[in-house]
Amino acid sequence: MSPDGRAARDIIISQYVTGSGLALLLYDHLLTLSTEIELVWPAKMSPVKCAFLVNRYFCPLVLGFICAVNSGHWRNLNDKL
């Protein structure tokens, strides 16, 4: 296989792995949302709760952004933006 073919294959594999990781993460969020609402939301704000919420909601946003960029639909992005 040529180096270009390997690079294309690696990009496609990366897209599938990132997309499936996002799907699993969202599925996990749906499974644990009721427990989160019951235990985390009523608790007082603390550094641990802040860390949990950042990890819980910021990471999926970043992963979703990575999926969107890697999907190829944002072809017009360039260094001028």
C-alpha positions as CSV (number, residue, x, y, z in Angstrom):
1,M,0.0,0.0,0.0
2,S,1.3,3.5,-0.9
3,P,2.0,6.0,1.9
4,D,-1.0,8.1,0.7
5,G,-3.2,5.1,0.9
6,R,-2.0,4.3,4.4
7,A,-2.6,7.9,5.4
8,A,-6.1,7.9,4.0
9,R,-6.9,4.6,5.8
10,D,-5.5,6.0,9.1
11,I,-7.7,9.2,8.8
12,I,-10.8,7.1,8.1
13,I,-10.0,4.8,11.1
14,S,-9.5,7.9,13.3
15,Q,-12.8,9.3,12.2
16,Y,-14.7,6.0,13.0
17,V,-12.9,5.7,16.4
18,T,-13.7,9.3,17.4
19,G,-17.3,9.0,16.3
20,S,-17.9,5.7,18.1
21,G,-16.2,7.1,21.2
22,L,-18.6,10.0,21.2
23,A,-21.5,7.7,20.7
24,L,-20.4,5.6,23.7
25,L,-19.9,8.7,25.8
26,L,-23.4,10.0,25.1
27,Y,-24.9,6.6,25.7
28,D,-23.1,6.5,29.1
29,H,-24.5,10.0,29.9
30,L,-28.0,8.9,29.2
31,L,-27.6,5.8,31.4
32,T,-26.2,7.8,34.4
33,L,-28.2,11.0,34.0
34,S,-30.9,10.0,36.6
35,T,-28.2,9.2,39.2
36,E,-26.5,12.5,38.4
37,I,-29.7,14.4,38.9
38,E,-30.4,12.7,42.2
39,L,-26.9,12.9,43.7
40,V,-24.9,15.7,42.1
41,W,-27.4,18.5,41.2
42,P,-28.7,19.0,44.7
43,A,-25.3,19.0,46.3
44,K,-23.6,22.3,47.2
45,M,-21.0,23.7,44.7
46,S,-17.6,22.5,45.6
47,P,-14.3,22.0,43.7
48,V,-15.1,18.3,43.3
49,K,-18.6,19.1,41.9
50,C,-17.0,21.7,39.5
51,A,-14.4,19.1,38.3
52,F,-17.2,16.6,37.8
53,L,-19.3,19.0,35.8
54,V,-16.4,20.2,33.6
55,N,-15.5,16.6,32.9
56,R,-19.1,15.6,32.3
57,Y,-20.1,18.4,29.9
58,F,-17.0,20.0,28.5
59,C,-15.3,16.8,27.3
60,P,-18.3,15.8,25.1
61,L,-18.4,19.2,23.6
62,V,-14.7,19.0,22.7
63,L,-15.1,15.5,21.3
64,G,-18.1,16.6,19.3
65,F,-16.1,19.5,17.9
66,I,-13.3,17.2,17.0
67,C,-15.8,14.9,15.2
68,A,-17.2,17.8,13.3
69,V,-13.8,19.1,12.2
70,N,-12.6,15.6,11.2
71,S,-15.7,14.8,9.3
72,G,-14.6,17.0,6.4
73,H,-17.7,19.2,6.4
74,W,-15.7,22.2,7.5
75,R,-13.5,22.5,4.4
76,N,-13.5,26.3,4.3
77,L,-11.7,26.7,7.6
78,N,-8.3,28.2,7.1
79,D,-5.6,30.2,8.9
80,K,-7.2,33.5,8.1
81,L,-10.1,32.9,10.5
